[in-house]
Amino acid sequence: MNTVKNEKTILVVEDNVDDVFFLKRIVKKAELEESVVFISDGEDAIRYLDDCLARPEPLPRAIPSLCNAAPSPGGAGAGPRGGGACPCG
């Protein structure tokens, strides 16, 4: 698991390897590699945040769950898995 590298850290919790690949490319282009922590599992993210609370450093900035709210080509619904409204609201 990554460690906090500076005062302002962005935590990205994402289990989709394709999304992580593209997010890492964006982060690299923006020269923010030292500021972003990628975690692929929710339980690991909770452990990471618990570890942050045990240190004097501030908690990472949050990135809300991003959801593909565009309708699927077949009109079956929104979201990455299709079948209805976006689960994140």
N, C-alpha and C positions, 0 to 999 in steps of 0.2 A: 504494500500500500504506500502511496506517496506521502510525503511529509509536507507540512506548511513551509513554504520557502520565503515568503515575505509577509508584510503586514496585511496586504489586501489579496485574499485568495478567492478564486471562484471555484466552487465545487460543482462538477458535472456528474450526475448519476444517470448513466445511460447503458442499457444492456444490448442495444442494437449495434453490432459491429460496424455496419455501414455508416450509421449516424456518427459514431465515434470517429471513424476514419475522416469524414468530412469536417467535423468539428475540430479535430486536431490540425487539419490543414489550415483552417481559418485562424486558429489560435497561433500557429507558426507564422503565418503571413502578417498577423497583427503584432508579432513579437511579444506575445504574452505567455510563452511557454513556462516561464518561472512562476506564473501567477495562477495557473489552472491545474486542478487536481481532477483526474478522471477516475471514477469508480463505477464498476459495472453491476453492483449488487446492492440492493437496499439495506440489507443487514450490515454489509461492510461500510456503507455510508453512515449508518447509525453509530457503529463502532468508531469510525473516523471522527464524527462530531463529538462523541463522548471523550475521545482523546484530546480534542481541541479544548473542551471545557476544563480539562485537567491542567492545561498550560495557560500561561498568561497572555498568549496571543489571542486576537479577536477571532470569532467564528468566521468561516468563509461566507462570502456573499452567496445568496441563493439564486439558483436558476430554476424557474418553475418548469414543470413538465410541459414540454411542447408537444402539441398534438396536431396531427394532420387533419384539419377540419374540412378540407375540401372534399366534395362528394367523389365517390369512386367513379371511374368511367362508365360502369354499368348502372350507376344511380342507386347502388345498394345501400349507401349510407356513408357516414363520415368516419374518420379515424383510420389508423394504420391497419386494423384488422377488419374494417368494414362493419356493416350491420348496425347502423344506428348513429346516434349522436355521439359527439366527442365525450369520453368519460371524464374529462377534466373540466367540463363546464362549458 
